[in-house]
Amino acid sequence: MIVLLLTTKNEAAVLRQNLAHHLSYGVDHVCVADNASDDDTQDVLRSFGDHVSTTVFDDFAVRQRVRTQLLDAVRARHTVTWVGVSDTDEFHWMAGATLPEILAQAPRDAPALTCRQKLFLPSELDAAEGAVHQRQRHRTTGPGSPLHTSYREGKTWYRSAWLTRVDHEHRSPKLEGQVVSPSVPTVHHYMIRDEDQFVMKVRRLTSWRERRGLRSKLWYHGLRRLVGIPLPPYVAGFKSAWWDVYSAGGEEGLRRYYRDTYRLQARDIPRLISEGAITRDNAFADWRAAQ
């Protein structure tokens, strides 16, 4: 059995799309840690019957413990071979391959397979309605793109026998040796889906609200800079910059920033493609439309 572990909060529409895709692509069961959603999340989960199990929890900091408990409950009833740790806005897919065929690319002695991502971006050219993976057709060319405001570590599938506890969003620090990855990026990531969701996401960046004191992570990052220890890639600044926009201009300032700065402008897309910052990628959308 292949099991996918998700954490979600108020993402009912994209959660339905995520579950439908993965359960038809090779995942046998999805465990969803629901961070106290107050939308239709639980109705969506119930609609998938026994293929999905869930726990509702309040404290986002304990999400890995909740996902581990959900996984252990499945392993108590079934033989689990692979376990993926992912998010609601991520769709795993490779042209010409099923998920079991992707996982088969891992050498027999490799405990895990870490999959690189394709970060899709909203643009003025997007359709007004429809599934996000149908609307968004432009993505960054990779972590080196100046528009790549997301993680760089990838998302990981683990052999169940190796994974005793979920301890990381991207790749367990207990993994040693060379990173084993599929031949091409397989995580289709739709981090920012529209203006309202962008506002919601930024307003939830609570770790950036406390700018001083031990409750703020900024003192830790400042200490790392002082002693010359490189910062992890996600501290490169984009989350802090988003929070600063919100702090200075409130919700209206944040919405203006989304429309004028974060969202790809139609006039800029040809130039950004020629500069190698973005590319048009229809493959997953076209494949899903044909299913």
Number of C-alpha atoms within 10 A of each C-alpha: 15 22 27 23 24 24 23 21 17 18 18 20 15 20 24 17 17 18 24 12 17 19 18 12 15 15 21 15 23 26 25 26 25 25 19 17 16 12 13 13 20 18 11 18 22 13 11 16 9 10 16 19 19 19 16 15 14 11 9 15 8 11 21 20 14 23 25 19 17 19 25 15 13 18 15 9 8 10 12 19 14 22 25 24 22 20 19 23 22 22 21 23 20 18 10 8 11 16 17 13 12 19 21 12 14 18 11 8 6 17 18 26 25 23 25 23 24 25 24 25 25 25 22 15 16 18 14 10 8 10 14 23 23 16 19 24 21 22 25 24 20 20 19 11 15 12 19 20 19 20 16 16 18 20 25 23 25 24 20 21 12 14 17 11 15 21 17 13 16 18 21 16 8 9 13 9 7 7 13 16 21 16 11 12 17 24 22 20 20 21 20 21 19 18 18 11 14 18 19 12 15 19 18 12 13 11 14 20 16 12 12 11 9 10 12 15 15 18 14 12 15 13 11 14 12 10 8 9 11 11 13 12 13 13 14 12 11 14 18 17 12 21 22 16 19 19 14 10 14 14 16 12 13 24 19 14 17 20 16 12 10 20 17 21 15 12 10 10 19 12 12 16 16 10 11 14 19 25 19 14 16 15 12 19 16 12 12 11 9 7 7
